Amino acid sequence: MTDQGIDKASSFEAARARLLALAYRMLGSRAEAEDVVQDVWLKWHLADTQAVQTPAAWLTTLATRTAIDRLRHAQRERASQARGWLPEPWLDEVAPSAEELALRAADMSYGVMLLLEHLKPDERAAFVLHEAFECEYAEIASILERTPAGCRQMVHRARERLRRAGAPLERPDPVVHGRIVERLRVALEAQDRAGLLQLFSDTPQLISDVPLCAAPASLPTVNPSLRAHAPAPETQALRAREPVSDPGWMGAITSLAHQASHAEVVSMDGAVCIALFCDGDIIGLIDVQTDGATDLSARIVSLRILTSAAHLQAANQMLGREAVKVLLGRIKGHPGESVTVSRDFPVDVDA
């Protein structure tokens, strides 16, 4: 390997985690973000970099522009889908990798990630670079080929659009948020309808990546009159982003919880959420947005529910049944040995 090759490889590796975090914030998809980073590496490897003074800036510029191009194409595809699109969740690791640490540094909640879809690609890039990566307007201007004043205006407009859309631009109090999420977990596991009603605002918003069905008649937690007014699945998909004024939303979340063997609190994008498990695998992730109150009066105003296999693939690779088997094999000192995992977890281990 040449000296130039060594310099290129080390420079790219030093910036890789930041590039992946930036591309994920831009695209809302881990797989697409990894594709962007791979494209950047290939172009960086083939480029004449003799005149490059700051490799990190060169790589950030290329990653941003590549992500913008991909986002324009992706948004056209998402707009043609019958149901609403949700970003892929990124669960926080117990022993964080470099990419995980970079993502935590680019602090941006899942709720904000969702509402970034309201922004045009250039606006999204300017907002993410400034708010999540603390880039100066002059640096953003160089990346987007705009003036610093124009970039400042773009970020200001983006912030106002997100605020009007209800984005929680300020992080909630982690203690209060965690307490609300834990109360929700307990109420869902107990199918406690009264307890759930106490946790929610009068008109909570329910957003899901696939249509959610109301609870079956065998569940006593939902008033039959509410099920009678539940929309058909295709209608529910089209209304997935609309505020729900009727308590019929309860049938959907209690039905989903009823399918799970148990629920656990996990960390996603720096905030706790609920993971629903069945046979050792995650079948649903529930992200919560509250009204911002800092005491026991806080109420849930929005739920983001992810149940599609594609959205949950990365989560199960980290926390699912197969991941637990591998971990237990390592703990027992036999990585290749078969380990029995009980249906409801925890696991069957010979202590």
Phi, psi and omega in degrees: 000136182283166177299320180296320178297319179296318179296318180296314183296314182291323179294318180292317182297325179293332183259353190302314183298318179294319180296318180295317178297319179295313181295323178295317178297329180283321191253339180071019181219125180295317181297316180293325178296319178295325176296318179299314180298321178295318177299317180297318179299316181297317179292322178293321181294325183269346187283152171277106187255018181301325184269359181283119181268327182232093182304321182299320179292318178300314182293320178296318179298312181295319180296318180296313182294323177295318179295322178298315179299315180294323182294321178301316179292317183295320181294327175295319179293317181295324180294335182273353180284145181291327181252161181294154180259142176235146176296155174287132179289149176237101181285141180283136182276151176291316174249090191294141174277179178297320178296320179296317179295322178295321179293320178296323179295326177273065190296115180204121187290164178297324178298319177292320177304318180298314185280351173297341177297341178287346187264152171290156184306315180294321178296318180297317179298313180298317181295313182296315181298320183280312187279321184266327184247004173055038176283142175288157182297328178295321179292319178296321180299321179293322181290316185268357182058049176234178174274154176303320179296320179296322179291322177299318179294322178298315180295319179297315179297318180298317180297319180292320179296319179293321179295318178294329180280355177093020181292133175281082186293336176257137179296137177289160175301120186298328180291312179296315181299315180298323179294318179296316181296319179294320177296322177295317179301314181296317181294322179293316179297325181274355186052046185268095183297316180296319178296324178294316180301325180291337184273339189256154172288175182293327183230070180290153178259132180246118181238126182225155180275343174223157179301137178255133180270149176290164183296144177291165185297338183288345180273126183276001189275349185241131177297129181305330180293332178287320179295329182295334182259006180293135181289157174298154183306318181292325177291320181296324179297318180292332181262014188301334182259004182271146176300142181254114183269336181268141179296008176302342177301334183294325178300322181292313185285326178289327176295317178297316180295328181295332180285343185268150175279328176196168180234145178228153175269127179231168181257129179227121181052040174084001179227150183282147175217183183250131173252128178262127184248144172216125182055035175087352180248152178284127177249354179193145173238132181240115177259140189242137169240129180257176183279002176093355178297148186252022179218196183292351179278356181301139180232152178280126180252345182205142173238132171249120186243125180243125181227353182288145181300324181296318180291331186264358184300310182295323179296319180288331175296334180268318189238355185284183186303312182294322178297321179294320178300316180297315181299315181294325176299321178292319180298320181280353176086012180227081184306329183268356185281141178288133180239132181275129177246128181290163187299321188258355181058134012295189197252164178272098182234138175280107184290000000 
